[in-house]
């Protein structure tokens, strides 16, 4: 999981969700919006991952965050604790956040998938599409200034492309969230788990995060 690949991805280009949802929370109240999304998610049985998970990892952080990170999927530590990015990769992500002058509590962290795939295998198309409406609504509720896609699956999902992460990394794009407002800036970068295996790539992520830091100053 979470490593650059030169091959063509199986990540689907997102399409409007077929599911219907209750009315959205009042505008301007992201915390209530996130609570409503979690209630709608419930004890999700929408894809085959439900049978093997221990917990749903909804995501956590500041509902009014200006910076939101999106990763691939929960791992073993996340599945145990129900929190995103709490293992070794999560510890490295915390250092990355602190390096640009923020605290982990200042940002919001989520994943493309909300349940752990077996043996940490790559997300599959039906799983991505099952989780898609909930991540879309989370982004709409929070309305961050910048989204950071961590790794291939998150970057491809946010940028609506099948290009490999080796080409996407360091590229700025736009995410058009539903509702009023300008598109949200997206930075694609390497997943922290990849950096643990390839520490030489940390310098590339640092260059990306310096761009993110400047965007947050605007």
N, C-alpha and C positions, 0 to 999 in steps of 0.2 A: 504493500500500500504506500501511497504518498511518495512516489519517486518519478523523476522525469522519464518520459517515454517518447520515442520518436515515432511510434506507430499511431495509427488513427484511433481515436477514442470511440467508445460506445456510448458516451454521454449523449442523451437525447437533447435536441433543441427544445426548450420548454414550450409547451402549448397551454392554452387556457385550461384550467382544471375543470373536470366534469362534475366534481362534487359541489353541492350547495352547502352554504354555511349560514349560521344565524347572523343577524345584523351586527355590523361592526360596532366596536366601542365608540364612545363620543370622541369626536375629532379633538386632537390636542392632548389626549390622555394616553400616552404610550404604555404606561404600566397597566391600565385597565385593558388596553388592547391586547397586550401579551397574555394577561390572565384569561381573557376570552378565548384566545387561540389555544392556550393549554387546555382549557375546559373542552373545547371542540375536539382536540386531539384524543383526549380521554385515554382509555387503555387500548391504544391503537392496535387493530388487527387487520390493517389494510394491505399488508404484504406478508410474505413468508418469513421475514425476519422476526416477527412477533413471537414465533414459536421457540426461538433460541435465546432471546434477550433476557437479561435480568431486570433492567430498568430502561425507561425511555429517557434519553438525554435531550431535553428540550433546548438547552442553552441557558446562559446566565450572564448577568452584568447589569450595567446601567441602562434602564429603559430609554433614557434620553441621550445615550452615547452619540458622540459625533463620529466615532470610529467603531466599525463592526468587522470582526473577523469571521470568515466562513471557512471551515475545514471540510474534511472528507466524510468521516464517520467516527463514531465512538470506538475506542479500543477496550481492552480488558479493564483497565483502571476506571475508565469512564462508565463502563457498563456496571461496575460494582458500586460506584458512588453516585451515579446519575448526574454527573457534572461534566461539562466539556473541557477537554485539554487539562487533565489533572495528573497525567503520567509524566515520564521524562520529557516528552515533546511539549507538554504543557508547561513544564518548568522553564524550558527554553523559550517558549512563547512569552512567558512572564518577563524574562530578561529582555526580549525584543521590545516589548511594550514599554518597559522602564527606560530603555535606551533612548526612546524619543520623548522622554519627559512625562510619561503618563503612568498611572497605576492600573493594575488589572481591573480594579473596581470601576475605573473610568470608561471602560469599553464594554461592548457586548460580544460574546463568543458563541457561535453556533456551528452546526455542521449541515452538509447536504442531506445526510441520513441521520435519523434520530435513534436508530437502533444499531447495535454492533453486528456486522456481518460475520458469519462463521469463520474462525481462524483469520480474522482481519482481511479477508479477501476483498477484492475491488467491488464497489457498488455495482449493482445490475440495473438495467434500464427500468424495469417495473418498480424497483425499490425507489429509485430516484423520483420517478413520476408520482409515486404514492406520497412521498414526503414533500414534494414540490409546493403544493398549495400552502402548506404551513410555513415553510421558509419564506415564500413570497410575502405572506401576511406579516411575518415577523419584521421583515425589512420595511414593509409599508408602515407598520406601527412605530418603529424606531426612527425611521427617516434619517439615517446617519449622513454625515457629510461625505465620508469615504468608506468604501467596502474593500477589504483585503481578502482576496481569494488565495487560500493556502493550499498549494498543490494543484495537480491536474484537474481533478474532478470539480473542485470548487471554482477554479478559474474558468474552466470551460462552461460551467453552469451559469456563472454570473455574466460572462461575456458572450454567451449564446454562440459558441464556436466549437469545432472539433480539432482545432490546432493543438499541437503538443505543448506541454508546459515549457519546454526548452525555447519555444518561439514566443510564448505568451509572457514569460517572466520579464518583469520590468516594463511591461506595456501598460499604459493608461487607457482605460475604456470607460464606457458609460453603462449604467444599469437603469433602465426606465421603469421605475416603480409605478404601480397604479396610483391614480389620484393626482391632485395638483402638485406643482413643483417641478423644478428642473431635474434632469437625470442625475443619478448619484455616481460620483467618480469611483472607478474600480481599479485597484492595483493588483496585478497577478504576481505572485511570488512563490518561492519554494515552501513546501511543508516543513515544519520543524523536525518531523521524524526523518525526513531526507537529510536535513542538516546534521543530525546526530550520526548518520552513516557517512556523510560527505562534508566534513567541517570546512573544507575549502570553499564551499558555496556560501558560507556565512557572509562573505564580503559582498556578494551579489544582493542578498536580502537586505543588508545594511544600506546599500545604495537605494533600493526600493523604498525602504522605510524613511529615508531622508526626504524622498519625494512626498511621501504620505505626510510627514511632519510639516512640510511647507504648505501642502493643501489645507491642513487643519488651521494654519495661521490666517488663511484668507477670510 
